């Protein structure tokens, strides 16, 4: 497990890029955090680093959006599980988990039935945290690996500088 403080949206984007460097087909990233915590910002950084076509946009109304990569390779599938009731509904989306890199927002309790391993990213923003003239309040990020694939993963906040 890694715990780090992410001070700015640019650092959250950089964390996404850092995570992207560890990903390949069959990998799943589970994102948890309240509205405005930085889940989409992290996913945009991840998508940019993977070289997806276009930009990451929220899949809120379509539940899952596939982003092909410009240079080929496993596409990025971005899932918003907020409106899903359980893992069975996630499975019903018929996502190619083995051939894609899958990011699931609002993933708490959704992956046990569909995956053996995933990287979990929990983002906490301060209570009442909001943007001010001075910027955005820092987020506390905890990254936890689940399964053999992620048992030794570690991230260091100094990597975001």
C-alpha positions as CSV (number, residue, x, y, z in Angstrom):
1,X,0.0,0.0,0.0
2,X,1.1,3.5,-0.7
3,X,-0.2,6.7,0.8
4,X,0.6,10.1,-0.7
5,X,-0.6,13.7,-0.7
6,X,-1.6,15.1,-4.1
7,X,-1.5,18.9,-3.9
8,X,-2.8,20.0,-7.3
9,X,-4.8,18.7,-10.3
10,X,-1.6,18.7,-12.2
11,X,-0.1,16.2,-9.7
12,X,-3.3,14.1,-9.9
13,X,-2.8,14.0,-13.7
14,X,0.8,13.0,-13.1
15,X,-0.2,10.2,-10.8
16,X,-2.5,8.9,-13.5
17,X,0.5,9.0,-15.9
18,X,2.6,7.2,-13.4
19,X,0.0,4.5,-12.9
20,X,-0.4,4.2,-16.7
21,X,3.3,3.2,-16.9
22,X,2.4,0.0,-14.9
23,X,-0.6,-1.1,-16.9
24,X,-1.2,-3.5,-19.7
25,X,-4.1,-5.6,-21.2
26,X,-6.1,-7.3,-18.4
27,X,-5.3,-4.7,-15.7
28,X,-8.0,-3.0,-13.7
29,X,-7.8,0.2,-11.8
30,X,-10.6,0.8,-9.2
31,X,-11.2,4.5,-8.3
32,X,-13.1,5.5,-5.2
33,X,-13.8,9.0,-3.8
34,X,-16.6,11.4,-3.5
35,X,-17.7,13.8,-6.3
36,X,-14.9,16.2,-7.1
37,X,-12.2,14.1,-5.5
38,X,-10.1,13.8,-8.7
39,X,-11.1,10.5,-10.2
40,X,-11.7,11.9,-13.7
41,X,-8.5,14.0,-13.5
42,X,-6.5,10.9,-12.6
43,X,-8.1,9.0,-15.5
44,X,-7.4,11.8,-17.9
45,X,-3.7,11.6,-17.0
46,X,-3.8,7.9,-17.4
47,X,-5.4,8.2,-20.8
48,X,-2.9,10.8,-22.0
49,X,0.0,8.7,-20.9
50,X,-1.5,5.7,-22.7
51,X,-1.9,7.7,-25.9
52,X,-5.6,7.3,-26.3
53,X,-7.4,8.9,-29.2
54,X,-9.2,12.1,-28.0
55,X,-9.6,12.9,-24.4
56,X,-11.2,11.1,-21.5
57,X,-14.7,12.2,-20.9
58,X,-17.0,11.0,-18.1
59,X,-19.0,7.9,-19.0
60,X,-21.7,8.9,-16.5
61,X,-24.6,8.6,-19.0
62,X,-23.3,5.7,-21.1
63,X,-21.8,3.8,-18.1
64,X,-18.7,2.6,-20.1
65,X,-16.7,4.4,-22.8
66,X,-13.9,2.7,-24.8
67,X,-11.0,4.9,-25.8
68,X,-8.8,3.3,-28.5
69,X,-5.1,4.0,-28.4
70,X,-3.4,5.9,-31.3
71,X,-0.5,3.5,-31.5
72,X,-2.5,0.3,-31.1
73,X,-2.5,-1.9,-28.0
74,X,-5.1,-2.5,-25.3
75,X,-7.8,0.2,-25.3
76,X,-8.7,2.1,-22.2
77,X,-12.3,1.3,-21.0
78,X,-13.5,3.9,-18.6
79,X,-16.5,2.8,-16.5
80,X,-18.7,4.9,-14.2
81,X,-20.3,2.3,-11.8
82,X,-22.1,4.9,-9.7
83,X,-25.5,3.8,-11.0
84,X,-24.8,0.1,-10.9
85,X,-26.2,-1.9,-8.1
86,X,-23.7,-4.7,-7.9
87,X,-20.9,-6.6,-9.6
88,X,-23.4,-8.6,-11.7
89,X,-24.5,-5.4,-13.3
90,X,-20.9,-4.5,-14.0
91,X,-20.4,-8.0,-15.6
92,X,-23.5,-7.4,-17.7
93,X,-21.7,-4.5,-19.5
94,X,-19.8,-7.2,-21.3
95,X,-16.4,-5.5,-21.0
96,X,-13.4,-7.2,-22.4
97,X,-11.5,-7.2,-19.2
98,X,-8.7,-9.5,-20.6
99,X,-8.0,-7.4,-23.7
100,X,-8.4,-3.9,-22.2
101,X,-7.1,-1.6,-19.5
102,X,-10.2,-0.9,-17.4
103,X,-10.7,2.0,-15.0
104,X,-13.8,1.7,-12.8
105,X,-15.0,4.8,-11.0
106,X,-17.1,4.2,-7.9
107,X,-15.7,0.7,-7.8
108,X,-16.2,-0.2,-4.1
109,X,-17.6,-3.7,-3.9
110,X,-17.8,-4.1,-7.6
111,X,-14.7,-6.1,-8.6
112,X,-14.6,-9.2,-6.3
113,X,-16.9,-11.1,-8.6
114,X,-15.3,-10.1,-11.9
115,X,-11.6,-10.0,-11.2
116,X,-8.8,-11.7,-9.3
117,X,-6.5,-8.6,-9.2
118,X,-6.8,-4.9,-9.4
119,X,-5.1,-1.7,-8.3
120,X,-7.4,0.3,-5.9
121,X,-7.0,4.1,-5.7
122,X,-8.9,5.8,-2.9
123,X,-9.0,9.6,-3.0
124,X,-10.0,11.7,-0.1
125,X,-10.5,15.4,-0.2
126,X,-10.8,17.4,2.9
127,X,-14.3,17.8,4.4
128,X,-15.7,20.9,2.9
129,X,-12.7,21.0,0.5
130,X,-13.2,23.2,-2.5
131,X,-11.4,25.3,-5.0
132,X,-10.3,28.7,-3.7
133,X,-8.3,31.6,-5.2
134,X,-5.2,29.9,-3.8
135,X,-6.0,26.6,-5.6
136,X,-7.4,23.2,-4.8
137,X,-7.0,21.7,-1.4
138,X,-4.7,18.7,-1.4
139,X,-6.1,15.2,-1.7
140,X,-5.0,12.2,0.3
141,X,-4.5,9.2,-1.9
142,X,-4.2,5.6,-0.8
143,X,-3.1,3.0,-3.5
144,X,-3.7,-0.7,-2.6
145,X,-2.9,-3.7,-4.7
146,X,-5.2,-6.6,-4.7
147,X,-4.1,-10.0,-6.0
148,X,-0.7,-11.4,-7.0
149,X,-0.4,-9.0,-9.9
150,X,-0.3,-6.0,-7.6
151,X,1.1,-7.4,-4.4
152,X,4.4,-5.5,-4.6
153,X,3.3,-2.2,-6.2
154,X,4.5,1.0,-4.5
155,X,4.1,4.6,-5.5
156,X,6.0,7.5,-4.0
157,X,4.7,11.1,-3.8
158,X,8.1,12.4,-4.8
159,X,7.5,10.9,-8.2
160,X,4.8,13.6,-8.8
161,X,7.1,16.6,-8.5
